[in-house]
């Protein structure tokens, strides 16, 4: 089931202190129609809970969620809950 693979991918990212702030259907790729392999893409709005520095699984620095403005709304407005906007 593809949704289980998406959940596994998110779990892996969260275990590595990476938060995807723009998860939407356009950012989920399926390698085949059977959904055997799922890839999450577009980490431009991703945040880390590690503080400043390089995220090991990406190999590049990301903004820290700890140091970000808590009132900053991240994501595509069409997919954000109305009460957040």
C-alpha positions in Angstrom: 0.0 0.0 0.0 1.5 3.4 -1.0 0.2 5.2 2.0 2.2 2.9 4.3 5.4 3.7 2.3 4.6 7.4 2.6 4.3 7.0 6.4 7.5 5.0 6.6 9.3 7.8 4.7 7.9 10.5 7.0 8.9 8.4 10.0 12.4 8.1 8.7 12.7 11.8 8.2 11.3 12.6 11.6 13.7 10.2 13.3 16.5 12.1 11.6 15.1 15.4 12.9 13.8 16.6 9.6 10.4 18.2 9.2 8.7 18.5 5.8 6.7 21.7 5.8 5.2 21.3 2.3 3.9 17.8 2.0 1.3 17.6 -0.8 0.4 15.2 -3.6 2.7 17.0 -6.0 5.7 16.3 -3.8 5.1 12.5 -3.7 6.5 10.5 -6.5 5.7 6.8 -7.3 8.3 4.9 -9.3 5.7 2.5 -10.6 2.0 2.3 -10.8 2.0 -0.4 -8.1 3.5 2.1 -5.7 6.5 -0.2 -4.8 8.8 2.7 -4.4 7.7 6.1 -3.1 9.9 9.2 -3.1 9.3 12.5 -1.3 10.7 15.6 -3.0 10.9 19.3 -2.6 12.6 20.0 0.7 12.9 23.8 0.1 10.6 24.5 3.1 12.0 21.7 5.3 13.2 22.5 8.9 15.4 20.7 11.3 15.0 20.3 15.1 18.8 20.0 15.5 19.5 23.7 15.5 21.9 25.2 13.0 24.0 22.9 10.9 24.0 20.2 8.3 21.3 17.6 8.3 23.2 14.3 7.9 20.7 12.7 5.5 20.5 15.7 3.2 24.2 16.7 3.5 23.3 20.4 3.5 22.3 23.0 6.1 18.7 23.7 6.7 16.9 26.4 8.8 16.2 25.4 12.3 12.6 25.0 13.5 13.8 26.0 17.0 15.1 29.3 15.8 12.3 30.1 13.3 9.5 32.5 13.9 6.7 30.4 15.5 4.1 32.5 13.8 5.6 31.8 10.3 3.2 29.8 8.1 5.0 27.5 5.8 3.6 25.4 3.0 1.3 25.8 0.0 -1.8 27.8 1.0 -4.2 25.4 -0.8 -3.1 22.5 1.5 -2.8 24.4 4.8 -5.7 24.1 7.3 -7.9 27.2 7.2 -7.5 27.9 10.9 -3.7 28.3 10.4 -4.2 30.9 7.7 
